[in-house]
Amino acid sequence: MERLSLNQITTKRWSLPEAIAGCAENGVGWIAPWRDKVAEIGVEEAARLLKKHGVRVSSLCRGGFLTGVTPEGSRVDGVADTREAIDEAAALGTDVLVLVVGGIADNDLAGSRQRVADGLGELAPYAMERGVRLGLEPLHPMQCAERSVLSTLDQALALAEEHPAEAVGVVVDEFHVWWDPRVEESIAKAAGRILGFHVCDQLVPLTDTFLGRALPGDGPIDHRRLRACVEAAGYLGPIEVEVFNAELWRQPGDQVLRQVIASYAEHVD
Amino acid sequence: MERLSLNQITTKRWSLPEAIAGCAENGVGWIAPWRDKVAEIGVEEAARLLKKHGVRVSSLCRGGFLTGVTPEGSRVDGVADTREAIDEAAALGTDVLVLVVGGIADNDLAGSRQRVADGLGELAPYAMERGVRLGLEPLHPMQCAERSVLSTLDQALALAEEHPAEAVGVVVDEFHVWWDPRVEESIAKAAGRILGFHVCDQLVPLTDTFLGRALPGDGPIDHRRLRACVEAAGYLGPIEVEVFNAELWRQPGDQVLRQVIASYAEHVD
């Protein structure tokens, strides 16, 4: 259980103070805060509460959107925003910032991928100077147009390898990569670059491209097998339970956290 | 325009006699019938109408479900059903049967993939004897659990290459593969094995994993680029417009076919 981390999106109704206190009360030693929740109380207060409760940060969610468009289609300066996120990660005492790179801008897939590579080139030195590593998280191909032109681990790794391992790595999220016939080989290839491991399951039938996720054990994903792959590749850090699910989001945070702990113990640990 | 084929699912409200007549009246020389529509009038009558109207069959949709489960989760003998489909394809005068291999059975992804390989081993000689080639169509990863444990062109090609090119090949459907960072290389590798090319677009936002498709030009897919890849790999056969879209399905067939022809002319041809 000492590797379990609560990704804060899973307990969406909780504020960051509530989530930190909830983790501490339930013996969960790690949390992955989301930036909008951090912003509600400020980075300094967040850092103070984390220290007070003895809860460590596995990663900060999230920077990115380097293609220059949000999922809603509005323009954003992803590079500038990610620089701020790097500073926030450092202030919170984590060395991992998760990046979601953004969807297709200007109806140009190849050009959008190039923008991601270019943006990463600008950000990598900045991140390395501050002791923060950028974790490229490939998202499920069904989110290619809207959220991430980075769709596979192989693709993320190729991009990461243009930079020092101290600056850029990859994040393995089961929901996004479990279907990939190359997932085991890809994880092995990513040895030394894996900055995070996110677990959750997929709803079947898959009724929603964004919220169609479930607690580990409620879908077809073989968590122990993927965990073994990630460990064989040398990743022994925190394991985040990250679930986007409308029904969970309606429940009180402590009720959700108890289910997170139980499903992790039964299907992942 | 001589390569345009109407995949019958696009004009869902039309019976097969209506679709064949509609193609003939509108100068579309190819059709890809669906087996449930063929069954409504019988294979012999279907063959007679095709001949009468001078419309040729680009492929028959579809056999498969070799993992033994339907999208609704009930059991099916996919091998026996696909044998029947091979006979129907031969009787309709096409040498291509599209295969959708089926989703995950018994919560076992690796085992389900093995069942597909085993089923293909049984079917390939039967198909070759009858002059029908089996076209493995990888489906979008979001359909992995429910419809197809075959998710990428590379994966489909590796499976096909265990058999003679006269028996097993792959079908390139844009909706399913456009996001793949390896799509261009994969198509090139599939030279000599490409048995069909299906065009359509993806709705953005992607509101439905099954029906989230659109006519060419109404989404982010670069049809001319993918068509050039497929042609460079030697495929010069019919190009099917295959669109699963609830709004199109509500419209009369002739109205849909006119839009198919216009979007094909503008974005594909």
Chai-1 contact restraints between the chains, C-beta under 6 A:
chainA,res_idxA,chainB,res_idxB,connection_type,confidence,min_distance_angstrom,max_distance_angstrom,comment,restraint_id
A,I104,B,P220,contact,1.0,0.0,6.0,A-B,restraint_1
A,N107,B,P220,contact,1.0,0.0,6.0,A-B,restraint_2
A,P141,B,P141,contact,1.0,0.0,6.0,A-B,restraint_3
A,P141,B,W179,contact,1.0,0.0,6.0,A-B,restraint_4
A,M142,B,M142,contact,1.0,0.0,6.0,A-B,restraint_5
A,M142,B,L206,contact,1.0,0.0,6.0,A-B,restraint_6
A,C144,B,W179,contact,1.0,0.0,6.0,A-B,restraint_7
A,A145,B,V204,contact,1.0,0.0,6.0,A-B,restraint_8
A,A145,B,P220,contact,1.0,0.0,6.0,A-B,restraint_9
A,E146,B,P205,contact,1.0,0.0,6.0,A-B,restraint_10
A,S151,B,W179,contact,1.0,0.0,6.0,A-B,restraint_11
A,Q155,B,P181,contact,1.0,0.0,6.0,A-B,restraint_12
A,W179,B,P141,contact,1.0,0.0,6.0,A-B,restraint_13
A,W179,B,C144,contact,1.0,0.0,6.0,A-B,restraint_14
A,W179,B,S151,contact,1.0,0.0,6.0,A-B,restraint_15
A,P181,B,Q155,contact,1.0,0.0,6.0,A-B,restraint_16
A,V204,B,A145,contact,1.0,0.0,6.0,A-B,restraint_17
A,P205,B,E146,contact,1.0,0.0,6.0,A-B,restraint_18
A,L206,B,M142,contact,1.0,0.0,6.0,A-B,restraint_19
A,L206,B,T209,contact,1.0,0.0,6.0,A-B,restraint_20
A,T209,B,L206,contact,1.0,0.0,6.0,A-B,restraint_21
A,P220,B,I104,contact,1.0,0.0,6.0,A-B,restraint_22
A,P220,B,N107,contact,1.0,0.0,6.0,A-B,restraint_23
A,P220,B,A145,contact,1.0,0.0,6.0,A-B,restraint_24
